[in-house]
Amino acid sequence: MENIKEDLKKIILDVMLPKTEPYKEEINNAIKNNTLDQDEIDAKKDIESFIEELNNILEAIEENKLSPEDTKSIYEKIVTMINEHKEE
């Protein structure tokens, strides 16, 4: 079950964070250019919260605070999320 922690860490570091950071930068650039609408402002808050949550998960992995069941559940949710976005 130790591999699932490494798998979760890897998918967060190699897939999730790299895919969310450019979107956050795009929103920040729109803020600088005063071209944001309310939906984009809300999206910025959502993406920042999502990135924070991913970082909290990484921290919990490092501190060994996640149970194997929680680790597996989070991993499966992330994989499902990735697969759903591939289909779009």
PyMOL Python script that loads the backbone (N, CA, C, O; Angstrom):
from pymol import cmd

cmd.read_pdbstr("""\
ATOM      1  N   MET A   1       0.824  -1.201   0.000  1.00  0.00           N
ATOM      2  CA  MET A   1       0.000   0.000   0.000  1.00  0.00           C
ATOM      3  C   MET A   1       0.866   1.261   0.000  1.00  0.00           C
ATOM      4  O   MET A   1       0.373   2.350  -0.294  1.00  0.00           O
ATOM      5  N   GLU A   2       2.144   1.121   0.326  1.00  0.00           N
ATOM      6  CA  GLU A   2       3.047   2.269   0.312  1.00  0.00           C
ATOM      7  C   GLU A   2       3.166   2.867  -1.084  1.00  0.00           C
ATOM      8  O   GLU A   2       3.368   4.073  -1.227  1.00  0.00           O
ATOM      9  N   ASN A   3       3.044   2.041  -2.106  1.00  0.00           N
ATOM     10  CA  ASN A   3       3.117   2.546  -3.474  1.00  0.00           C
ATOM     11  C   ASN A   3       2.003   3.526  -3.791  1.00  0.00           C
ATOM     12  O   ASN A   3       2.200   4.453  -4.576  1.00  0.00           O
ATOM     13  N   ILE A   4       0.837   3.335  -3.192  1.00  0.00           N
ATOM     14  CA  ILE A   4      -0.279   4.232  -3.483  1.00  0.00           C
ATOM     15  C   ILE A   4       0.053   5.654  -3.022  1.00  0.00           C
ATOM     16  O   ILE A   4      -0.361   6.622  -3.660  1.00  0.00           O
ATOM     17  N   LYS A   5       0.790   5.786  -1.927  1.00  0.00           N
ATOM     18  CA  LYS A   5       1.194   7.123  -1.472  1.00  0.00           C
ATOM     19  C   LYS A   5       2.137   7.760  -2.481  1.00  0.00           C
ATOM     20  O   LYS A   5       2.012   8.943  -2.798  1.00  0.00           O
ATOM     21  N   GLU A   6       3.066   6.985  -2.976  1.00  0.00           N
ATOM     22  CA  GLU A   6       3.990   7.501  -3.988  1.00  0.00           C
ATOM     23  C   GLU A   6       3.253   7.811  -5.292  1.00  0.00           C
ATOM     24  O   GLU A   6       3.543   8.804  -5.959  1.00  0.00           O
ATOM     25  N   ASP A   7       2.297   6.949  -5.646  1.00  0.00           N
ATOM     26  CA  ASP A   7       1.490   7.190  -6.853  1.00  0.00           C
ATOM     27  C   ASP A   7       0.688   8.477  -6.719  1.00  0.00           C
ATOM     28  O   ASP A   7       0.603   9.263  -7.663  1.00  0.00           O
ATOM     29  N   LEU A   8       0.098   8.691  -5.541  1.00  0.00           N
ATOM     30  CA  LEU A   8      -0.686   9.907  -5.309  1.00  0.00           C
ATOM     31  C   LEU A   8       0.221  11.132  -5.368  1.00  0.00           C
ATOM     32  O   LEU A   8      -0.115  12.132  -6.003  1.00  0.00           O
ATOM     33  N   LYS A   9       1.348  11.049  -4.716  1.00  0.00           N
ATOM     34  CA  LYS A   9       2.299  12.159  -4.727  1.00  0.00           C
ATOM     35  C   LYS A   9       2.734  12.472  -6.159  1.00  0.00           C
ATOM     36  O   LYS A   9       2.800  13.636  -6.555  1.00  0.00           O
ATOM     37  N   LYS A  10       3.024  11.445  -6.914  1.00  0.00           N
ATOM     38  CA  LYS A  10       3.488  11.610  -8.293  1.00  0.00           C
ATOM     39  C   LYS A  10       2.404  12.244  -9.172  1.00  0.00           C
ATOM     40  O   LYS A  10       2.696  13.142  -9.962  1.00  0.00           O
ATOM     41  N   ILE A  11       1.172  11.788  -9.039  1.00  0.00           N
ATOM     42  CA  ILE A  11       0.106  12.332  -9.883  1.00  0.00           C
ATOM     43  C   ILE A  11      -0.184  13.793  -9.530  1.00  0.00           C
ATOM     44  O   ILE A  11      -0.539  14.584 -10.404  1.00  0.00           O
ATOM     45  N   ILE A  12      -0.035  14.147  -8.263  1.00  0.00           N
ATOM     46  CA  ILE A  12      -0.234  15.546  -7.869  1.00  0.00           C
ATOM     47  C   ILE A  12       0.905  16.411  -8.419  1.00  0.00           C
ATOM     48  O   ILE A  12       0.665  17.469  -9.001  1.00  0.00           O
ATOM     49  N   LEU A  13       2.143  15.952  -8.228  1.00  0.00           N
ATOM     50  CA  LEU A  13       3.300  16.741  -8.648  1.00  0.00           C
ATOM     51  C   LEU A  13       3.493  16.775 -10.164  1.00  0.00           C
ATOM     52  O   LEU A  13       3.899  17.796 -10.720  1.00  0.00           O
ATOM     53  N   ASP A  14       3.200  15.658 -10.828  1.00  0.00           N
ATOM     54  CA  ASP A  14       3.490  15.564 -12.261  1.00  0.00           C
ATOM     55  C   ASP A  14       2.307  15.916 -13.167  1.00  0.00           C
ATOM     56  O   ASP A  14       2.494  16.236 -14.341  1.00  0.00           O
ATOM     57  N   VAL A  15       1.099  15.855 -12.622  1.00  0.00           N
ATOM     58  CA  VAL A  15      -0.075  16.096 -13.468  1.00  0.00           C
ATOM     59  C   VAL A  15      -0.916  17.261 -12.946  1.00  0.00           C
ATOM     60  O   VAL A  15      -1.119  18.248 -13.652  1.00  0.00           O
ATOM     61  N   MET A  16      -1.395  17.147 -11.733  1.00  0.00           N
ATOM     62  CA  MET A  16      -2.378  18.116 -11.240  1.00  0.00           C
ATOM     63  C   MET A  16      -1.807  19.531 -11.093  1.00  0.00           C
ATOM     64  O   MET A  16      -2.363  20.485 -11.639  1.00  0.00           O
ATOM     65  N   LEU A  17      -0.722  19.665 -10.372  1.00  0.00           N
ATOM     66  CA  LEU A  17      -0.165  21.009 -10.180  1.00  0.00           C
ATOM     67  C   LEU A  17       0.309  21.631 -11.496  1.00  0.00           C
ATOM     68  O   LEU A  17       0.025  22.802 -11.744  1.00  0.00           O
ATOM     69  N   PRO A  18       1.020  20.888 -12.342  1.00  0.00           N
ATOM     70  CA  PRO A  18       1.419  21.502 -13.616  1.00  0.00           C
ATOM     71  C   PRO A  18       0.242  21.929 -14.494  1.00  0.00           C
ATOM     72  O   PRO A  18       0.367  22.877 -15.270  1.00  0.00           O
ATOM     73  N   LYS A  19      -0.884  21.253 -14.385  1.00  0.00           N
ATOM     74  CA  LYS A  19      -2.048  21.620 -15.198  1.00  0.00           C
ATOM     75  C   LYS A  19      -2.821  22.796 -14.606  1.00  0.00           C
ATOM     76  O   LYS A  19      -3.489  23.522 -15.341  1.00  0.00           O
ATOM     77  N   THR A  20      -2.742  22.996 -13.292  1.00  0.00           N
ATOM     78  CA  THR A  20      -3.501  24.077 -12.665  1.00  0.00           C
ATOM     79  C   THR A  20      -2.731  25.389 -12.616  1.00  0.00           C
ATOM     80  O   THR A  20      -3.334  26.460 -12.699  1.00  0.00           O
ATOM     81  N   GLU A  21      -1.425  25.325 -12.483  1.00  0.00           N
ATOM     82  CA  GLU A  21      -0.632  26.555 -12.377  1.00  0.00           C
ATOM     83  C   GLU A  21      -0.775  27.462 -13.595  1.00  0.00           C
ATOM     84  O   GLU A  21      -0.951  28.667 -13.416  1.00  0.00           O
ATOM     85  N   PRO A  22      -0.708  26.943 -14.837  1.00  0.00           N
ATOM     86  CA  PRO A  22      -0.880  27.848 -15.992  1.00  0.00           C
ATOM     87  C   PRO A  22      -2.252  28.538 -16.011  1.00  0.00           C
ATOM     88  O   PRO A  22      -2.364  29.696 -16.414  1.00  0.00           O
ATOM     89  N   TYR A  23      -3.269  27.833 -15.582  1.00  0.00           N
ATOM     90  CA  TYR A  23      -4.608  28.428 -15.537  1.00  0.00           C
ATOM     91  C   TYR A  23      -4.634  29.569 -14.524  1.00  0.00           C
ATOM     92  O   TYR A  23      -5.222  30.622 -14.769  1.00  0.00           O
ATOM     93  N   LYS A  24      -3.987  29.340 -13.384  1.00  0.00           N
ATOM     94  CA  LYS A  24      -3.908  30.384 -12.371  1.00  0.00           C
ATOM     95  C   LYS A  24      -3.164  31.600 -12.922  1.00  0.00           C
ATOM     96  O   LYS A  24      -3.582  32.734 -12.688  1.00  0.00           O
ATOM     97  N   GLU A  25      -2.080  31.381 -13.644  1.00  0.00           N
ATOM     98  CA  GLU A  25      -1.320  32.474 -14.243  1.00  0.00           C
ATOM     99  C   GLU A  25      -2.156  33.237 -15.274  1.00  0.00           C
ATOM    100  O   GLU A  25      -2.093  34.464 -15.356  1.00  0.00           O
ATOM    101  N   GLU A  26      -2.931  32.496 -16.050  1.00  0.00           N
ATOM    102  CA  GLU A  26      -3.801  33.124 -17.043  1.00  0.00           C
ATOM    103  C   GLU A  26      -4.799  34.061 -16.363  1.00  0.00           C
ATOM    104  O   GLU A  26      -5.047  35.170 -16.836  1.00  0.00           O
ATOM    105  N   ILE A  27      -5.358  33.607 -15.264  1.00  0.00           N
ATOM    106  CA  ILE A  27      -6.310  34.440 -14.521  1.00  0.00           C
ATOM    107  C   ILE A  27      -5.591  35.653 -13.926  1.00  0.00           C
ATOM    108  O   ILE A  27      -6.115  36.766 -13.962  1.00  0.00           O
ATOM    109  N   ASN A  28      -4.388  35.436 -13.378  1.00  0.00           N
ATOM    110  CA  ASN A  28      -3.630  36.560 -12.819  1.00  0.00           C
ATOM    111  C   ASN A  28      -3.310  37.606 -13.883  1.00  0.00           C
ATOM    112  O   ASN A  28      -3.345  38.805 -13.607  1.00  0.00           O
ATOM    113  N   ASN A  29      -3.000  37.156 -15.091  1.00  0.00           N
ATOM    114  CA  ASN A  29      -2.749  38.099 -16.190  1.00  0.00           C
ATOM    115  C   ASN A  29      -4.015  38.871 -16.549  1.00  0.00           C
ATOM    116  O   ASN A  29      -3.951  40.061 -16.857  1.00  0.00           O
ATOM    117  N   ALA A  30      -5.140  38.213 -16.511  1.00  0.00           N
ATOM    118  CA  ALA A  30      -6.402  38.894 -16.790  1.00  0.00           C
ATOM    119  C   ALA A  30      -6.689  39.940 -15.718  1.00  0.00           C
ATOM    120  O   ALA A  30      -7.236  41.004 -16.010  1.00  0.00           O
ATOM    121  N   ILE A  31      -6.319  39.633 -14.480  1.00  0.00           N
ATOM    122  CA  ILE A  31      -6.498  40.611 -13.394  1.00  0.00           C
ATOM    123  C   ILE A  31      -5.643  41.848 -13.670  1.00  0.00           C
ATOM    124  O   ILE A  31      -6.111  42.978 -13.537  1.00  0.00           O
ATOM    125  N   LYS A  32      -4.387  41.622 -14.056  1.00  0.00           N
ATOM    126  CA  LYS A  32      -3.481  42.737 -14.346  1.00  0.00           C
ATOM    127  C   LYS A  32      -4.008  43.596 -15.491  1.00  0.00           C
ATOM    128  O   LYS A  32      -3.807  44.810 -15.502  1.00  0.00           O
ATOM    129  N   ASN A  33      -4.673  42.974 -16.444  1.00  0.00           N
ATOM    130  CA  ASN A  33      -5.183  43.690 -17.611  1.00  0.00           C
ATOM    131  C   ASN A  33      -6.614  44.182 -17.428  1.00  0.00           C
ATOM    132  O   ASN A  33      -7.205  44.741 -18.352  1.00  0.00           O
ATOM    133  N   ASN A  34      -7.171  43.972 -16.232  1.00  0.00           N
ATOM    134  CA  ASN A  34      -8.551  44.382 -15.939  1.00  0.00           C
ATOM    135  C   ASN A  34      -9.554  43.801 -16.921  1.00  0.00           C
ATOM    136  O   ASN A  34     -10.480  44.493 -17.344  1.00  0.00           O
ATOM    137  N   THR A  35      -9.381  42.539 -17.287  1.00  0.00           N
ATOM    138  CA  THR A  35     -10.310  41.908 -18.224  1.00  0.00           C
ATOM    139  C   THR A  35     -11.079  40.754 -17.590  1.00  0.00           C
ATOM    140  O   THR A  35     -11.628  39.909 -18.298  1.00  0.00           O
ATOM    141  N   LEU A  36     -11.121  40.715 -16.277  1.00  0.00           N
ATOM    142  CA  LEU A  36     -11.823  39.628 -15.582  1.00  0.00           C
ATOM    143  C   LEU A  36     -13.298  39.944 -15.409  1.00  0.00           C
ATOM    144  O   LEU A  36     -13.684  41.080 -15.133  1.00  0.00           O
ATOM    145  N   ASP A  37     -14.117  38.905 -15.580  1.00  0.00           N
ATOM    146  CA  ASP A  37     -15.522  39.045 -15.209  1.00  0.00           C
ATOM    147  C   ASP A  37     -15.728  38.282 -13.889  1.00  0.00           C
ATOM    148  O   ASP A  37     -14.796  37.661 -13.377  1.00  0.00           O
ATOM    149  N   GLN A  38     -16.925  38.330 -13.356  1.00  0.00           N
ATOM    150  CA  GLN A  38     -17.183  37.720 -12.044  1.00  0.00           C
ATOM    151  C   GLN A  38     -16.940  36.216 -12.047  1.00  0.00           C
ATOM    152  O   GLN A  38     -16.448  35.672 -11.058  1.00  0.00           O
ATOM    153  N   ASP A  39     -17.275  35.539 -13.135  1.00  0.00           N
ATOM    154  CA  ASP A  39     -17.038  34.092 -13.209  1.00  0.00           C
ATOM    155  C   ASP A  39     -15.554  33.775 -13.105  1.00  0.00           C
ATOM    156  O   ASP A  39     -15.165  32.802 -12.459  1.00  0.00           O
ATOM    157  N   GLU A  40     -14.732  34.591 -13.737  1.00  0.00           N
ATOM    158  CA  GLU A  40     -13.282  34.370 -13.680  1.00  0.00           C
ATOM    159  C   GLU A  40     -12.727  34.678 -12.293  1.00  0.00           C
ATOM    160  O   GLU A  40     -11.792  34.018 -11.838  1.00  0.00           O
ATOM    161  N   ILE A  41     -13.291  35.664 -11.629  1.00  0.00           N
ATOM    162  CA  ILE A  41     -12.882  35.964 -10.255  1.00  0.00           C
ATOM    163  C   ILE A  41     -13.207  34.774  -9.355  1.00  0.00           C
ATOM    164  O   ILE A  41     -12.390  34.371  -8.526  1.00  0.00           O
ATOM    165  N   ASP A  42     -14.398  34.219  -9.524  1.00  0.00           N
ATOM    166  CA  ASP A  42     -14.784  33.033  -8.753  1.00  0.00           C
ATOM    167  C   ASP A  42     -13.894  31.844  -9.097  1.00  0.00           C
ATOM    168  O   ASP A  42     -13.519  31.070  -8.217  1.00  0.00           O
ATOM    169  N   ALA A  43     -13.556  31.698 -10.376  1.00  0.00           N
ATOM    170  CA  ALA A  43     -12.685  30.603 -10.806  1.00  0.00           C
ATOM    171  C   ALA A  43     -11.308  30.740 -10.178  1.00  0.00           C
ATOM    172  O   ALA A  43     -10.689  29.738  -9.821  1.00  0.00           O
ATOM    173  N   LYS A  44     -10.824  31.962 -10.040  1.00  0.00           N
ATOM    174  CA  LYS A  44      -9.517  32.195  -9.418  1.00  0.00           C
ATOM    175  C   LYS A  44      -9.538  31.702  -7.979  1.00  0.00           C
ATOM    176  O   LYS A  44      -8.607  31.029  -7.535  1.00  0.00           O
ATOM    177  N   LYS A  45     -10.589  32.033  -7.258  1.00  0.00           N
ATOM    178  CA  LYS A  45     -10.702  31.573  -5.867  1.00  0.00           C
ATOM    179  C   LYS A  45     -10.752  30.052  -5.816  1.00  0.00           C
ATOM    180  O   LYS A  45     -10.126  29.432  -4.956  1.00  0.00           O
ATOM    181  N   ASP A  46     -11.496  29.457  -6.737  1.00  0.00           N
ATOM    182  CA  ASP A  46     -11.607  27.993  -6.776  1.00  0.00           C
ATOM    183  C   ASP A  46     -10.270  27.331  -7.076  1.00  0.00           C
ATOM    184  O   ASP A  46      -9.903  26.353  -6.425  1.00  0.00           O
ATOM    185  N   ILE A  47      -9.548  27.847  -8.043  1.00  0.00           N
ATOM    186  CA  ILE A  47      -8.284  27.229  -8.428  1.00  0.00           C
ATOM    187  C   ILE A  47      -7.248  27.399  -7.319  1.00  0.00           C
ATOM    188  O   ILE A  47      -6.446  26.499  -7.071  1.00  0.00           O
ATOM    189  N   GLU A  48      -7.266  28.549  -6.657  1.00  0.00           N
ATOM    190  CA  GLU A  48      -6.338  28.748  -5.538  1.00  0.00           C
ATOM    191  C   GLU A  48      -6.654  27.785  -4.398  1.00  0.00           C
ATOM    192  O   GLU A  48      -5.741  27.242  -3.776  1.00  0.00           O
ATOM    193  N   SER A  49      -7.925  27.570  -4.123  1.00  0.00           N
ATOM    194  CA  SER A  49      -8.321  26.620  -3.087  1.00  0.00           C
ATOM    195  C   SER A  49      -7.916  25.195  -3.472  1.00  0.00           C
ATOM    196  O   SER A  49      -7.460  24.418  -2.634  1.00  0.00           O
ATOM    197  N   PHE A  50      -8.090  24.870  -4.742  1.00  0.00           N
ATOM    198  CA  PHE A  50      -7.732  23.542  -5.237  1.00  0.00           C
ATOM    199  C   PHE A  50      -6.225  23.301  -5.108  1.00  0.00           C
ATOM    200  O   PHE A  50      -5.801  22.231  -4.670  1.00  0.00           O
ATOM    201  N   ILE A  51      -5.426  24.289  -5.487  1.00  0.00           N
ATOM    202  CA  ILE A  51      -3.972  24.160  -5.372  1.00  0.00           C
ATOM    203  C   ILE A  51      -3.566  24.022  -3.909  1.00  0.00           C
ATOM    204  O   ILE A  51      -2.690  23.224  -3.576  1.00  0.00           O
ATOM    205  N   GLU A  52      -4.192  24.787  -3.052  1.00  0.00           N
ATOM    206  CA  GLU A  52      -3.909  24.690  -1.616  1.00  0.00           C
ATOM    207  C   GLU A  52      -4.246  23.289  -1.094  1.00  0.00           C
ATOM    208  O   GLU A  52      -3.489  22.718  -0.309  1.00  0.00           O
ATOM    209  N   GLU A  53      -5.368  22.745  -1.526  1.00  0.00           N
ATOM    210  CA  GLU A  53      -5.769  21.404  -1.111  1.00  0.00           C
ATOM    211  C   GLU A  53      -4.767  20.353  -1.601  1.00  0.00           C
ATOM    212  O   GLU A  53      -4.416  19.434  -0.862  1.00  0.00           O
ATOM    213  N   LEU A  54      -4.315  20.492  -2.832  1.00  0.00           N
ATOM    214  CA  LEU A  54      -3.305  19.558  -3.345  1.00  0.00           C
ATOM    215  C   LEU A  54      -2.027  19.639  -2.508  1.00  0.00           C
ATOM    216  O   LEU A  54      -1.417  18.616  -2.194  1.00  0.00           O
ATOM    217  N   ASN A  55      -1.634  20.843  -2.156  1.00  0.00           N
ATOM    218  CA  ASN A  55      -0.445  21.001  -1.323  1.00  0.00           C
ATOM    219  C   ASN A  55      -0.653  20.437   0.082  1.00  0.00           C
ATOM    220  O   ASN A  55       0.278  19.899   0.681  1.00  0.00           O
ATOM    221  N   ASN A  56      -1.861  20.559   0.601  1.00  0.00           N
ATOM    222  CA  ASN A  56      -2.169  19.960   1.900  1.00  0.00           C
ATOM    223  C   ASN A  56      -2.084  18.435   1.842  1.00  0.00           C
ATOM    224  O   ASN A  56      -1.619  17.793   2.784  1.00  0.00           O
ATOM    225  N   ILE A  57      -2.532  17.872   0.739  1.00  0.00           N
ATOM    226  CA  ILE A  57      -2.440  16.419   0.558  1.00  0.00           C
ATOM    227  C   ILE A  57      -0.976  15.994   0.521  1.00  0.00           C
ATOM    228  O   ILE A  57      -0.594  15.010   1.153  1.00  0.00           O
ATOM    229  N   LEU A  58      -0.160  16.739  -0.221  1.00  0.00           N
ATOM    230  CA  LEU A  58       1.270  16.427  -0.280  1.00  0.00           C
ATOM    231  C   LEU A  58       1.908  16.490   1.109  1.00  0.00           C
ATOM    232  O   LEU A  58       2.721  15.639   1.469  1.00  0.00           O
ATOM    233  N   GLU A  59       1.534  17.490   1.866  1.00  0.00           N
ATOM    234  CA  GLU A  59       2.055  17.639   3.220  1.00  0.00           C
ATOM    235  C   GLU A  59       1.624  16.458   4.099  1.00  0.00           C
ATOM    236  O   GLU A  59       2.423  15.928   4.871  1.00  0.00           O
ATOM    237  N   ALA A  60       0.372  16.058   3.978  1.00  0.00           N
ATOM    238  CA  ALA A  60      -0.133  14.922   4.758  1.00  0.00           C
ATOM    239  C   ALA A  60       0.586  13.634   4.380  1.00  0.00           C
ATOM    240  O   ALA A  60       0.839  12.787   5.237  1.00  0.00           O
ATOM    241  N   ILE A  61       0.916  13.482   3.100  1.00  0.00           N
ATOM    242  CA  ILE A  61       1.669  12.303   2.667  1.00  0.00           C
ATOM    243  C   ILE A  61       3.047  12.319   3.315  1.00  0.00           C
ATOM    244  O   ILE A  61       3.496  11.312   3.862  1.00  0.00           O
ATOM    245  N   GLU A  62       3.713  13.465   3.251  1.00  0.00           N
ATOM    246  CA  GLU A  62       5.064  13.584   3.808  1.00  0.00           C
ATOM    247  C   GLU A  62       5.077  13.319   5.314  1.00  0.00           C
ATOM    248  O   GLU A  62       6.020  12.730   5.843  1.00  0.00           O
ATOM    249  N   GLU A  63       4.032  13.757   5.988  1.00  0.00           N
ATOM    250  CA  GLU A  63       3.953  13.586   7.440  1.00  0.00           C
ATOM    251  C   GLU A  63       3.285  12.276   7.836  1.00  0.00           C
ATOM    252  O   GLU A  63       3.055  12.015   9.017  1.00  0.00           O
ATOM    253  N   ASN A  64       2.976  11.454   6.833  1.00  0.00           N
ATOM    254  CA  ASN A  64       2.352  10.151   7.055  1.00  0.00           C
ATOM    255  C   ASN A  64       1.045  10.265   7.849  1.00  0.00           C
ATOM    256  O   ASN A  64       0.785   9.473   8.755  1.00  0.00           O
ATOM    257  N   LYS A  65       0.240  11.254   7.495  1.00  0.00           N
ATOM    258  CA  LYS A  65      -1.018  11.509   8.193  1.00  0.00           C
ATOM    259  C   LYS A  65      -2.241  10.943   7.474  1.00  0.00           C
ATOM    260  O   LYS A  65      -3.357  11.030   7.986  1.00  0.00           O
ATOM    261  N   LEU A  66      -2.036  10.364   6.288  1.00  0.00           N
ATOM    262  CA  LEU A  66      -3.158   9.787   5.549  1.00  0.00           C
ATOM    263  C   LEU A  66      -3.184   8.281   5.750  1.00  0.00           C
ATOM    264  O   LEU A  66      -2.162   7.601   5.661  1.00  0.00           O
ATOM    265  N   SER A  67      -4.371   7.788   6.023  1.00  0.00           N
ATOM    266  CA  SER A  67      -4.521   6.338   6.117  1.00  0.00           C
ATOM    267  C   SER A  67      -4.428   5.750   4.714  1.00  0.00           C
ATOM    268  O   SER A  67      -4.642   6.466   3.736  1.00  0.00           O
ATOM    269  N   PRO A  68      -4.116   4.480   4.597  1.00  0.00           N
ATOM    270  CA  PRO A  68      -4.092   3.848   3.275  1.00  0.00           C
ATOM    271  C   PRO A  68      -5.432   3.984   2.542  1.00  0.00           C
ATOM    272  O   PRO A  68      -5.463   4.170   1.326  1.00  0.00           O
ATOM    273  N   GLU A  69      -6.523   3.891   3.281  1.00  0.00           N
ATOM    274  CA  GLU A  69      -7.846   3.998   2.671  1.00  0.00           C
ATOM    275  C   GLU A  69      -8.087   5.408   2.130  1.00  0.00           C
ATOM    276  O   GLU A  69      -8.599   5.575   1.023  1.00  0.00           O
ATOM    277  N   ASP A  70      -7.713   6.419   2.917  1.00  0.00           N
ATOM    278  CA  ASP A  70      -7.876   7.804   2.465  1.00  0.00           C
ATOM    279  C   ASP A  70      -6.988   8.088   1.255  1.00  0.00           C
ATOM    280  O   ASP A  70      -7.403   8.753   0.306  1.00  0.00           O
ATOM    281  N   THR A  71      -5.775   7.577   1.307  1.00  0.00           N
ATOM    282  CA  THR A  71      -4.842   7.764   0.199  1.00  0.00           C
ATOM    283  C   THR A  71      -5.413   7.169  -1.080  1.00  0.00           C
ATOM    284  O   THR A  71      -5.397   7.804  -2.134  1.00  0.00           O
ATOM    285  N   LYS A  72      -5.909   5.963  -0.978  1.00  0.00           N
ATOM    286  CA  LYS A  72      -6.485   5.293  -2.148  1.00  0.00           C
ATOM    287  C   LYS A  72      -7.699   6.053  -2.667  1.00  0.00           C
ATOM    288  O   LYS A  72      -7.856   6.227  -3.876  1.00  0.00           O
ATOM    289  N   SER A  73      -8.546   6.500  -1.768  1.00  0.00           N
ATOM    290  CA  SER A  73      -9.746   7.233  -2.155  1.00  0.00           C
ATOM    291  C   SER A  73      -9.390   8.526  -2.891  1.00  0.00           C
ATOM    292  O   SER A  73      -9.973   8.829  -3.932  1.00  0.00           O
ATOM    293  N   ILE A  74      -8.442   9.281  -2.357  1.00  0.00           N
ATOM    294  CA  ILE A  74      -8.023  10.536  -2.994  1.00  0.00           C
ATOM    295  C   ILE A  74      -7.422  10.249  -4.363  1.00  0.00           C
ATOM    296  O   ILE A  74      -7.722  10.940  -5.337  1.00  0.00           O
ATOM    297  N   TYR A  75      -6.582   9.238  -4.435  1.00  0.00           N
ATOM    298  CA  TYR A  75      -5.950   8.862  -5.700  1.00  0.00           C
ATOM    299  C   TYR A  75      -7.020   8.527  -6.745  1.00  0.00           C
ATOM    300  O   TYR A  75      -6.958   9.001  -7.879  1.00  0.00           O
ATOM    301  N   GLU A  76      -7.992   7.713  -6.357  1.00  0.00           N
ATOM    302  CA  GLU A  76      -9.051   7.314  -7.288  1.00  0.00           C
ATOM    303  C   GLU A  76      -9.874   8.512  -7.744  1.00  0.00           C
ATOM    304  O   GLU A  76     -10.266   8.584  -8.909  1.00  0.00           O
ATOM    305  N   LYS A  77     -10.139   9.451  -6.844  1.00  0.00           N
ATOM    306  CA  LYS A  77     -10.891  10.660  -7.219  1.00  0.00           C
ATOM    307  C   LYS A  77     -10.113  11.504  -8.224  1.00  0.00           C
ATOM    308  O   LYS A  77     -10.685  12.036  -9.175  1.00  0.00           O
ATOM    309  N   ILE A  78      -8.821  11.619  -8.006  1.00  0.00           N
ATOM    310  CA  ILE A  78      -7.995  12.404  -8.928  1.00  0.00           C
ATOM    311  C   ILE A  78      -7.936  11.737 -10.291  1.00  0.00           C
ATOM    312  O   ILE A  78      -8.057  12.411 -11.314  1.00  0.00           O
ATOM    313  N   VAL A  79      -7.752  10.426 -10.321  1.00  0.00           N
ATOM    314  CA  VAL A  79      -7.708   9.709 -11.596  1.00  0.00           C
ATOM    315  C   VAL A  79      -9.043   9.863 -12.328  1.00  0.00           C
ATOM    316  O   VAL A  79      -9.064  10.064 -13.542  1.00  0.00           O
ATOM    317  N   THR A  80     -10.145   9.770 -11.602  1.00  0.00           N
ATOM    318  CA  THR A  80     -11.469   9.958 -12.198  1.00  0.00           C
ATOM    319  C   THR A  80     -11.595  11.362 -12.775  1.00  0.00           C
ATOM    320  O   THR A  80     -12.102  11.539 -13.882  1.00  0.00           O
ATOM    321  N   MET A  81     -11.136  12.352 -12.028  1.00  0.00           N
ATOM    322  CA  MET A  81     -11.192  13.743 -12.485  1.00  0.00           C
ATOM    323  C   MET A  81     -10.379  13.918 -13.774  1.00  0.00           C
ATOM    324  O   MET A  81     -10.828  14.570 -14.716  1.00  0.00           O
ATOM    325  N   ILE A  82      -9.207  13.342 -13.801  1.00  0.00           N
ATOM    326  CA  ILE A  82      -8.349  13.432 -14.991  1.00  0.00           C
ATOM    327  C   ILE A  82      -9.045  12.776 -16.181  1.00  0.00           C
ATOM    328  O   ILE A  82      -9.075  13.338 -17.276  1.00  0.00           O
ATOM    329  N   ASN A  83      -9.598  11.598 -15.964  1.00  0.00           N
ATOM    330  CA  ASN A  83     -10.271  10.879 -17.055  1.00  0.00           C
ATOM    331  C   ASN A  83     -11.494  11.626 -17.559  1.00  0.00           C
ATOM    332  O   ASN A  83     -11.764  11.624 -18.760  1.00  0.00           O
ATOM    333  N   GLU A  84     -12.231  12.257 -16.674  1.00  0.00           N
ATOM    334  CA  GLU A  84     -13.398  13.035 -17.086  1.00  0.00           C
ATOM    335  C   GLU A  84     -12.992  14.226 -17.952  1.00  0.00           C
ATOM    336  O   GLU A  84     -13.691  14.565 -18.908  1.00  0.00           O
ATOM    337  N   HIS A  85     -11.883  14.852 -17.626  1.00  0.00           N
ATOM    338  CA  HIS A  85     -11.433  16.007 -18.410  1.00  0.00           C
ATOM    339  C   HIS A  85     -10.834  15.591 -19.743  1.00  0.00           C
ATOM    340  O   HIS A  85     -10.843  16.372 -20.695  1.00  0.00           O
ATOM    341  N   LYS A  86     -10.317  14.383 -19.825  1.00  0.00           N
ATOM    342  CA  LYS A  86      -9.812  13.876 -21.100  1.00  0.00           C
ATOM    343  C   LYS A  86     -10.949  13.683 -22.087  1.00  0.00           C
ATOM    344  O   LYS A  86     -10.770  13.857 -23.293  1.00  0.00           O
ATOM    345  N   GLU A  87     -12.133  13.320 -21.568  1.00  0.00           N
ATOM    346  CA  GLU A  87     -13.281  13.052 -22.412  1.00  0.00           C
ATOM    347  C   GLU A  87     -13.929  14.322 -22.945  1.00  0.00           C
ATOM    348  O   GLU A  87     -14.678  14.271 -23.920  1.00  0.00           O
ATOM    349  N   GLU A  88     -13.648  15.459 -22.317  1.00  0.00           N
ATOM    350  CA  GLU A  88     -14.276  16.729 -22.732  1.00  0.00           C
ATOM    351  C   GLU A  88     -13.672  17.283 -23.982  1.00  0.00           C
ATOM    352  O   GLU A  88     -14.091  18.340 -24.454  1.00  0.00           O
TER     353      GLU A  88
END
""", "prot")
cmd.dss("prot")
cmd.show_as("cartoon", "prot")
cmd.util.cbc("prot")
cmd.orient("prot")
